[in-house]
Amino acid sequence: MQDLFSSYIISPIFYSIRKFGNRNAFYVNGIFYTYHDLGESISKIRNTLKRSNTCPKLYGLVINDDLETYASIIALWSEGKGFVPLHPFHPFDRCLNIIEQVSLTCILDSSETTRYSDQKVINTKKLRSTSFCFNVYNNFSDLDLAYVLFTSGSTGTPKGVMISRQNIGAFMDSFWKTGIVITEEDRCLQCFDLTFDVSIQSFLVALTKGACVYTIPHGEIKYIYVISLIQEHKLTLGAMPPSLLMFLKPYLGEIDVSSLKTCIITAEACPLSLMEEWFKCVPNSNIYDFYGPTETTIYCTYYKLEKTKENKILNGIISIGKPLSNVFTIIVDENNEQLPIGEKGELCVAGLQVTPGYWNNPQRNEEAFFEKEVQGELHRFYHTGDLCYQDVDGDIMYSGRMDNQVKIQGFRVEMSEIEHHAREFLKEMKVLSVAYETNEKHIEIALFIESDRFGTEELMKYLRSKMPSYMIPKKIFFETSFPLNANDKIDRNKLKLMIWKNN
């Protein structure tokens, strides 16, 4: 009997290769590659792995934007191996730290020249074609690791989130149960860095159905490239962060995105006002808000937006909806006691999609996970750190990060509420509020506005009419464009540095 992973990923991809050999599988940097090309690349990498003298369970993978990198992922998974992504443009010392943490002994790299001269490297671009290898083995455990994604650590050292074959197999099962339908006729956007887990969804759902994946080359201005892809190639499915749509706003009246059938908004909290503008541009699309920390395997909840009916919001932010089929959620207080409907607390997630834990980090594992009996069954829950409540319909309303809820003068303050009122006055400009500590050890609030500088007297007057004095920002900063990290999320650390420099 096949495991979840083989049933939902490996077997469907090999079926696509056999059935749709002449159809396009990838569009990379202006070049189309067929499913036959993909199958050939997977096969030569698999056969090389079989002949290798070393047989590690995890391989380093330099994540170039090319066919060989995607083929390497499928080849490793087909052989029961996992991968650890190494970004070609991230600081070399950071990548070496990851290699050292996981004790990687072999790296797959399609670069012309590798920067890992002290490690064993297989150059996947220089491998010669061999016989096709589409065997699906059933002797791998669902508990084996599929990948380890390293995210920023609070100590400055990256921490590795382990994702098992069971986690991804369960995710794919959950994803299809949302009702989203994809066929070989679809053209799917992959705009995320391969160090970010939404990229896994972006290419897997396409390849398992025989569709074509359109990627964003490293170094391109992402939102401009996305516009050209959607228009020129009439893409039908796309997952994208709200920040990318914000960059697209000036062009929305000029571009044609009517080809989109399915649009997934993810990676950040999404204002309804942004979606109401986007609705006009995607008349033929179903739109979903998907939510999920890396630790819960890509997504764990979703909400389908309505274009003609009222959508659920909290402080202008769209609901993150209900749990996917293979996860279970509760809202808890600081003692991990479950809270009743309508009461805010921390969202915690259990189920088949929850990570086995962090790589070689028992202290973090103890902090992040806990066991609790719910409805007569013992579940292992993950602390998301997100402040939420569940309404009477079972939809989860997102209120922001727990660490963005601060105490000022003894009062609990949520940054999302400040941002909501500022956005209302500023006609939906992008804003972000950040709590900071003064030299006198007082907690105060700074408001960042994505705009050229303007007078703020009327804004401050409006905020004072809506909120108590302790919630009013003490500093206002203007940025023509908010800094983004590699995952297209606003880089809060860079914004905090501006406060410290001016404090």
C-alpha positions as CSV (number, residue, x, y, z in Angstrom):
1,M,0.0,0.0,0.0
2,Q,1.4,3.4,-0.9
3,D,2.1,6.0,1.7
4,L,0.3,9.4,1.7
5,F,3.3,11.1,0.1
6,S,3.6,8.7,-2.8
7,S,-0.2,8.6,-3.3
8,Y,-0.6,12.4,-3.5
9,I,2.7,13.5,-4.9
10,I,5.1,11.0,-6.5
11,S,2.6,8.8,-8.4
12,P,0.6,11.8,-9.7
13,I,3.8,13.6,-11.0
14,F,5.0,10.5,-12.8
15,Y,1.6,10.0,-14.2
16,S,1.7,13.6,-15.5
17,I,5.1,12.9,-17.1
18,R,3.9,9.8,-18.9
19,K,0.6,11.2,-20.0
20,F,1.5,14.7,-20.8
21,G,5.1,14.3,-22.1
22,N,4.7,16.9,-24.9
23,R,2.9,19.5,-22.8
24,N,4.8,22.2,-21.0
25,A,5.7,21.6,-17.4
26,F,7.8,24.8,-16.7
27,Y,8.3,28.2,-18.1
28,V,11.6,29.5,-16.7
29,N,13.3,32.7,-17.7
30,G,11.7,32.8,-21.1
31,I,12.1,29.1,-22.0
32,F,9.5,26.3,-21.9
33,Y,10.3,22.8,-20.7
34,T,8.1,19.9,-21.4
35,Y,7.1,17.1,-19.0
36,H,9.4,14.9,-21.1
37,D,12.2,17.3,-20.3
38,L,11.3,17.2,-16.6
39,G,11.2,13.4,-16.6
40,E,14.6,13.2,-18.3
41,S,16.1,15.6,-15.7
42,I,14.5,13.7,-12.8
43,S,15.8,10.4,-14.1
44,K,19.4,11.4,-14.6
45,I,19.5,12.8,-11.0
46,R,17.8,9.7,-9.6
47,N,20.2,7.4,-11.4
48,T,23.2,9.5,-10.1
49,L,21.9,9.3,-6.6
50,K,21.6,5.5,-6.9
51,R,25.2,5.2,-8.0
52,S,26.5,7.5,-5.3
53,N,28.8,6.1,-2.7
54,T,27.2,8.2,0.0
55,C,23.6,7.7,1.0
56,P,22.6,10.6,3.3
57,K,18.9,11.1,4.1
58,L,19.2,14.8,3.6
59,Y,20.9,16.7,0.8
60,G,21.7,20.3,0.5
61,L,20.0,21.9,-2.6
62,V,21.1,25.2,-4.1
63,I,17.8,26.7,-5.2
64,N,18.5,28.2,-8.6
65,D,15.6,29.1,-10.8
66,D,16.0,26.3,-13.3
67,L,14.5,23.0,-14.3
68,E,17.3,21.0,-12.6
69,T,16.5,22.5,-9.2
70,Y,12.8,21.4,-9.4
71,A,13.8,18.0,-10.9
72,S,16.2,17.6,-8.0
73,I,13.4,17.9,-5.4
74,I,11.3,15.3,-7.2
75,A,14.3,13.0,-7.7
76,L,15.3,13.2,-4.0
77,W,11.7,12.5,-2.9
78,S,11.4,9.6,-5.3
79,E,14.5,8.0,-3.6
80,G,13.2,8.6,-0.1
81,K,15.5,11.5,0.5
82,G,14.9,15.0,1.8
83,F,16.4,18.4,0.9
84,V,17.6,21.5,2.7
85,P,17.4,24.6,0.5
86,L,20.5,26.8,0.2
87,H,19.9,30.2,-1.3
88,P,22.5,31.1,-3.9
89,F,22.4,34.8,-2.9
90,H,22.1,34.5,0.9
91,P,25.3,35.2,2.9
92,F,27.7,32.3,2.5
93,D,28.3,32.1,6.3
94,R,24.6,31.7,6.9
95,C,24.5,28.8,4.4
96,L,27.6,27.2,6.0
97,N,25.8,27.5,9.4
98,I,22.9,25.5,8.0
99,I,25.2,22.9,6.4
100,E,26.9,22.5,9.8
101,Q,23.7,22.3,11.8
102,V,22.3,19.5,9.6
103,S,25.8,17.9,9.0
104,L,25.1,17.8,5.2
105,T,27.7,15.7,3.4
106,C,26.4,16.2,-0.2
107,I,25.0,19.2,-2.1
108,L,23.1,19.2,-5.4
109,D,24.0,22.4,-7.3
110,S,23.1,23.4,-10.9
111,S,25.3,26.5,-10.8
112,E,28.0,26.9,-13.4
113,T,30.5,27.2,-10.5
114,T,29.8,26.2,-7.0
115,R,30.7,28.1,-3.9
116,Y,30.8,24.8,-1.8
117,S,34.3,23.7,-2.7
118,D,34.8,22.1,0.7
119,Q,31.7,19.8,0.3
120,K,30.9,17.0,-2.0
121,V,28.8,18.6,-4.8
122,I,26.8,17.0,-7.6
123,N,26.4,19.4,-10.5
124,T,23.0,18.5,-11.8
125,K,23.2,20.6,-15.0
126,K,26.2,18.6,-16.2
127,L,24.8,15.1,-15.7
128,R,24.3,13.1,-18.9
129,S,20.9,11.7,-19.9
130,T,20.2,8.2,-18.9
131,S,17.3,5.7,-19.1
132,F,14.0,7.0,-17.7
133,C,13.4,6.0,-14.1
134,F,9.8,6.4,-12.9
135,N,9.7,3.6,-10.3
136,V,7.5,4.4,-7.2
137,Y,8.9,2.7,-4.2
138,N,6.6,1.8,-1.3
139,N,9.3,1.1,1.3
140,F,9.7,4.6,2.6
141,S,8.2,5.8,5.9
142,D,5.8,8.7,6.0
143,L,7.8,9.9,9.0
144,D,10.9,10.4,6.9
145,L,11.8,14.1,6.3
146,A,10.9,15.7,3.0
147,Y,12.7,19.0,3.7
148,V,14.0,21.2,6.4
149,L,13.3,24.9,6.0
150,F,15.5,27.3,8.0
151,T,13.8,30.4,9.2
152,S,15.2,33.4,11.1
153,G,16.0,32.6,14.7
154,S,15.6,35.1,17.6
155,T,19.2,34.4,18.6
156,G,20.5,35.2,15.2
157,T,21.1,31.6,14.3
158,P,18.6,30.1,11.7
159,K,16.3,27.5,13.1
160,G,15.3,24.5,11.0
161,V,11.6,23.4,10.7
162,M,11.4,19.7,9.8
163,I,8.6,18.7,7.4
164,S,7.9,15.0,7.0
165,R,6.5,13.1,4.0
166,Q,3.3,12.6,6.0
167,N,3.0,16.4,6.5
168,I,3.1,17.2,2.8
169,G,1.0,14.2,1.8
170,A,-1.7,15.3,4.3
171,F,-1.4,18.9,3.1
172,M,-2.1,17.9,-0.6
173,D,-5.1,15.8,0.6
174,S,-6.3,18.9,2.5
175,F,-5.7,21.2,-0.4
176,W,-7.8,19.3,-2.9
177,K,-10.6,19.0,-0.4
178,T,-11.1,22.8,-0.4
179,G,-12.8,22.3,-3.8
180,I,-10.0,23.9,-5.9
181,V,-9.8,22.2,-9.3
182,I,-6.8,22.2,-11.6
183,T,-6.3,20.4,-14.9
184,E,-3.5,20.0,-17.5
185,E,-4.9,23.2,-19.2
186,D,-4.0,25.4,-16.3
187,R,-1.1,27.8,-16.2
188,C,0.2,28.4,-12.6
189,L,2.2,31.2,-11.1
190,Q,5.2,30.3,-8.9
191,C,6.4,33.6,-7.5
192,F,7.9,32.5,-4.2
193,D,11.4,31.8,-3.2
194,L,12.1,28.1,-2.7
195,T,13.2,28.8,0.9
196,F,9.6,29.7,1.6
197,D,7.1,26.9,1.8
198,V,4.3,28.4,-0.3
199,S,6.6,27.7,-3.3
200,I,6.1,24.0,-2.6
201,Q,2.3,24.4,-3.1
202,S,2.8,26.6,-6.1
203,F,4.6,23.9,-8.1
204,L,3.2,20.7,-6.6
205,V,-0.4,21.4,-7.3
206,A,0.5,22.1,-10.9
207,L,2.8,19.1,-11.5
208,T,0.4,16.6,-10.0
209,K,-2.3,17.6,-12.5
210,G,-0.2,18.1,-15.6
211,A,-0.3,21.9,-15.6
212,C,2.5,24.3,-16.4
213,V,4.5,26.3,-13.8
214,Y,5.6,29.8,-14.5
215,T,8.5,30.9,-12.3
216,I,10.1,34.3,-11.4
217,P,13.9,34.5,-12.1
218,H,16.2,35.6,-9.4
219,G,17.0,39.3,-9.7
220,E,13.8,40.4,-11.5
221,I,11.6,43.1,-10.1
222,K,8.9,40.6,-8.9
223,Y,5.7,42.6,-9.3
224,I,6.6,43.8,-12.8
225,Y,7.5,40.3,-13.9
226,V,4.3,38.9,-12.4
227,I,2.3,41.4,-14.4
228,S,3.9,40.4,-17.7
229,L,3.5,36.7,-16.9
230,I,-0.2,37.0,-16.1
231,Q,-0.9,39.1,-19.2
232,E,1.3,37.5,-21.8
233,H,0.6,33.9,-20.8
234,K,-2.9,34.3,-19.5
235,L,-2.2,32.5,-16.2
236,T,-5.1,30.8,-14.6
237,L,-3.9,30.2,-11.0
238,G,-1.8,32.2,-8.7
239,A,-0.8,32.3,-5.1
240,M,0.6,35.7,-4.0
241,P,1.1,37.8,-0.9
242,P,-0.9,41.0,-0.3
243,S,2.3,43.1,-0.5
244,L,2.7,42.1,-4.1
245,L,-0.8,43.2,-4.9
246,M,-0.1,46.5,-3.2
247,F,2.8,47.0,-5.6
248,L,0.4,46.2,-8.5
249,K,-2.2,48.8,-7.4
250,P,-1.0,51.6,-9.7
251,Y,-1.3,49.2,-12.7
252,L,-4.6,47.5,-11.9
253,G,-6.5,49.7,-14.3
254,E,-4.2,48.9,-17.1
255,I,-3.5,45.2,-16.9
256,D,-5.7,42.3,-18.0
257,V,-5.8,39.6,-15.3
258,S,-9.3,38.2,-16.3
259,S,-7.6,34.9,-17.2
260,L,-7.2,34.0,-13.5
261,K,-9.6,31.3,-12.4
262,T,-8.2,30.8,-8.9
263,C,-6.4,33.4,-6.8
264,I,-4.8,32.5,-3.4
265,I,-3.9,35.3,-1.1
266,T,-1.4,34.2,1.5
267,A,1.7,34.8,3.7
268,E,0.4,38.0,5.3
269,A,-2.8,39.4,6.9
270,C,-4.9,40.8,4.0
271,P,-7.1,44.0,4.2
272,L,-10.5,43.6,2.7
273,S,-10.1,47.1,1.0
274,L,-7.3,45.7,-1.1
275,M,-9.4,42.7,-2.1
276,E,-12.3,44.9,-3.1
277,E,-10.0,46.6,-5.6
278,W,-8.7,43.3,-6.8
279,F,-12.2,41.9,-7.3
280,K,-12.7,44.3,-10.2
281,C,-9.6,43.0,-11.9
282,V,-10.4,39.2,-11.6
283,P,-14.0,38.9,-12.6
284,N,-13.6,35.2,-13.4
285,S,-11.6,34.1,-10.3
286,N,-12.5,32.4,-7.1
287,I,-10.4,34.1,-4.4
288,Y,-9.2,32.4,-1.2
289,D,-7.4,33.7,1.8
290,F,-5.0,30.9,3.0
291,Y,-3.2,31.0,6.4
292,G,-0.5,28.9,7.8
293,P,2.9,29.0,9.6
294,T,5.7,26.9,8.2
295,E,5.3,24.6,11.2
296,T,1.8,23.5,10.0
297,T,3.0,22.7,6.4
298,I,2.2,25.6,4.1
299,Y,-1.5,26.3,5.0
300,C,-3.7,25.2,7.8
301,T,-6.9,27.3,7.4
302,Y,-8.7,29.0,4.5
303,Y,-11.5,31.4,3.8
304,K,-13.3,31.8,0.4
305,L,-14.1,35.4,-0.3
306,E,-17.4,36.5,-1.7
307,K,-17.5,39.3,-4.4
308,T,-21.2,40.1,-4.0
309,K,-21.8,39.3,-0.3
310,E,-20.3,40.6,2.9
311,N,-17.0,39.1,4.0
312,K,-15.9,38.6,7.6
313,I,-13.3,41.0,8.9
314,L,-11.7,42.2,12.1
315,N,-10.1,45.6,12.1
316,G,-10.4,45.6,8.3
317,I,-8.5,42.3,8.0
318,I,-10.1,39.3,6.3
319,S,-10.9,36.2,8.3
320,I,-8.5,33.3,8.0
321,G,-11.5,30.9,7.9
322,K,-11.8,27.3,8.9
323,P,-9.2,24.6,9.4
324,L,-8.2,22.4,6.5
325,S,-9.4,18.8,6.7
326,N,-6.2,17.3,8.2
327,V,-5.7,19.9,11.0
328,F,-7.5,20.7,14.2
329,T,-7.5,24.2,15.9
330,I,-8.3,25.6,19.3
331,I,-8.0,29.0,20.9
332,V,-6.2,29.0,24.3
333,D,-5.3,31.4,27.1
334,E,-1.8,31.8,28.6
335,N,-2.3,28.5,30.6
336,N,-3.3,26.5,27.4
337,E,-6.9,26.4,28.6
338,Q,-9.4,26.4,25.7
339,L,-11.4,29.6,25.4
340,P,-15.1,29.8,24.5
341,I,-16.4,31.1,21.2
342,G,-15.8,34.8,20.7
343,E,-13.0,35.1,23.2
344,K,-9.5,36.1,22.0
345,G,-6.5,34.0,22.7
346,E,-3.7,32.2,20.9
347,L,-4.5,30.0,17.9
348,C,-3.0,26.5,18.3
349,V,-2.9,23.8,15.6
350,A,-2.8,20.0,15.8
351,G,-3.1,17.2,13.2
352,L,-1.2,15.4,10.4
353,Q,0.3,18.6,9.0
354,V,2.1,19.8,12.1
355,T,5.9,19.5,12.0
356,P,7.7,16.9,14.0
357,G,9.6,19.8,15.4
358,Y,12.8,21.9,15.0
359,W,16.1,20.4,13.9
360,N,18.2,19.6,17.0
361,N,16.5,22.2,19.1
362,P,14.9,20.6,22.2
363,Q,14.5,23.9,24.0
364,R,12.5,25.4,21.2
365,N,10.5,22.2,20.7
366,E,9.5,22.3,24.4
367,E,8.4,26.0,24.1
368,A,6.5,25.6,20.8
369,F,4.5,22.3,21.3
370,F,2.2,20.9,24.0
371,E,-0.2,18.0,24.4
372,K,-3.8,18.5,25.4
373,E,-6.8,16.3,25.5
374,V,-9.7,17.7,23.5
375,Q,-13.0,15.9,23.1
376,G,-11.6,12.7,24.6
377,E,-8.5,12.6,22.4
378,L,-4.9,13.6,23.1
379,H,-3.5,16.0,20.5
380,R,-0.1,17.6,20.0
381,F,-0.6,21.3,19.4
382,Y,1.7,24.0,18.0
383,H,1.7,27.5,19.4
384,T,1.3,29.8,16.4
385,G,1.8,33.0,18.4
386,D,-1.2,34.5,16.6
387,L,-4.0,36.3,18.4
388,C,-7.4,35.1,17.2
389,Y,-10.9,34.2,18.1
390,Q,-13.5,31.9,16.6
391,D,-17.0,33.1,15.7
392,V,-20.2,31.1,16.0
393,D,-19.9,29.9,12.5
394,G,-16.5,28.4,13.2
395,D,-14.5,31.0,11.2
396,I,-11.3,32.2,12.8
397,M,-10.8,36.0,13.0
398,Y,-7.2,37.1,13.0
399,S,-6.2,39.9,15.3
400,G,-2.4,40.0,14.9
401,R,0.7,38.6,16.4
402,M,0.8,37.9,20.2
403,D,4.2,39.7,20.2
404,N,2.5,42.7,18.6
405,Q,0.1,42.9,21.5
406,V,1.8,45.0,24.1
407,K,1.0,46.6,27.4
408,I,1.1,50.4,27.6
409,Q,0.4,52.0,30.9
410,G,-1.1,48.7,32.0
411,F,-3.5,48.5,29.1
412,R,-3.3,45.8,26.4
413,V,-2.9,47.3,23.0
414,E,-3.2,45.5,19.6
415,M,-1.2,47.0,16.8
416,S,-3.8,45.9,14.2
417,E,-6.4,48.3,15.7
418,I,-4.1,51.3,15.4
419,E,-3.3,50.3,11.8
420,H,-7.0,49.9,11.0
421,H,-7.9,53.5,12.0
422,A,-4.8,54.9,10.3
423,R,-5.7,53.1,7.0
424,E,-9.3,54.4,7.2
425,F,-8.1,58.0,7.4
426,L,-5.3,57.6,4.8
427,K,-7.6,56.0,2.2
428,E,-6.0,52.6,2.6
429,M,-2.4,53.6,2.3
430,K,-0.1,50.9,3.6
431,V,0.7,51.4,7.3
432,L,2.4,49.5,10.1
433,S,2.6,50.2,13.8
434,V,5.5,49.1,15.9
435,A,6.0,49.1,19.7
436,Y,9.4,50.2,20.9
437,E,11.1,51.0,24.2
438,T,12.3,54.5,24.9
439,N,15.6,55.4,26.7
440,E,13.5,55.8,29.8
441,K,12.2,52.2,29.4
442,H,8.7,53.3,28.5
443,I,6.8,51.4,25.8
444,E,5.5,53.7,23.0
445,I,4.2,53.3,19.4
446,A,5.7,54.3,16.1
447,L,3.6,54.5,12.9
448,F,5.1,53.8,9.5
449,I,3.4,55.1,6.4
450,E,4.3,54.0,2.9
451,S,4.2,57.4,1.2
452,D,6.1,60.6,0.5
453,R,6.1,62.9,3.5
454,F,3.0,65.0,4.2
455,G,1.5,66.9,7.2
456,T,0.1,64.6,9.8
457,E,-1.9,67.1,11.9
458,E,-5.3,65.9,10.6
459,L,-4.3,62.2,10.9
460,M,-3.3,62.7,14.5
461,K,-6.6,64.5,15.2
462,Y,-8.5,61.6,13.6
463,L,-6.6,59.0,15.6
464,R,-7.3,60.9,18.9
465,S,-11.0,60.8,18.1
466,K,-10.9,57.0,17.7
467,M,-8.5,55.8,20.3
468,P,-7.4,56.5,23.9
469,S,-4.2,58.6,24.4
470,Y,-2.0,55.6,25.3
471,M,-2.6,54.1,21.8
472,I,-1.7,57.3,19.9
473,P,1.7,56.9,18.0
474,K,4.5,59.1,19.4
475,K,6.6,58.9,16.2
476,I,5.6,58.8,12.5
477,F,8.0,57.6,9.8
478,F,7.6,57.9,6.0
479,E,8.9,55.3,3.6
480,T,8.4,55.5,-0.2
481,S,8.4,51.7,-0.2
482,F,8.4,49.4,2.8
483,P,11.4,47.0,2.9
484,L,10.5,43.4,2.1
485,N,12.3,40.2,3.1
486,A,12.9,37.2,0.8
487,N,9.4,36.0,1.4
488,D,7.8,39.2,0.3
489,K,6.7,40.1,3.8
490,I,7.3,43.5,5.3
491,D,10.7,43.4,7.0
492,R,9.8,44.6,10.5
493,N,13.4,44.3,11.8
494,K,14.6,47.0,9.3
495,L,11.7,49.3,10.3
496,K,12.6,48.8,14.0
497,L,16.2,49.8,13.2
498,M,14.9,53.2,12.0
499,I,13.2,53.7,15.4
500,W,16.3,52.9,17.3
501,K,18.5,55.2,15.1
502,N,16.1,58.0,15.8
503,N,15.4,57.2,19.5
